[in-house]
């Protein structure tokens, strides 16, 4: 399985090459829609990478809590939180792959595709990714704050 960092590097390299390019240089056709979609995908990719870093930090904090080993039955409670983080991380990786695939579709030879090639299917895929990203962000916030609440409560004991 490829790491989230690999996808982050790929996403950034494509976005750097495309930034500011609103016309396909080969065809001189407008690329407003494809560049907008790519900007949106780039933002989502950056958010996903941020959430991955937060997941790693929370996982580390849960590990530190287990190392304290002074709270009875802590391992089972930590495992529940870690499972929630793992599920969220899996969803993040899945969405990250889909975002990268959509971004790859919108580009050709480091240029945006012509807007005339943006089909209803492509627009529907973008809308679906937008919906998934919104749901994922809501779910991640819940997992994150539940974990913070758990950590705070356990550290008081």
Secondary structure, 3 states (H helix, E strand, C coil): CCCHHHHHHHHHHHHHHHCCCCECCCCCCECHHHHHHHHHHHHHHHHHHHHHHHHHHHHHHHHHHHHHCCCCCHHHHHHHHHHHHHHHHHHHHHHHHHHHHHHHHHEECCEECCHHHCCHHHHHHHHHHHHHHHHHHHHHHHHHHHHHHHHHHHHHC
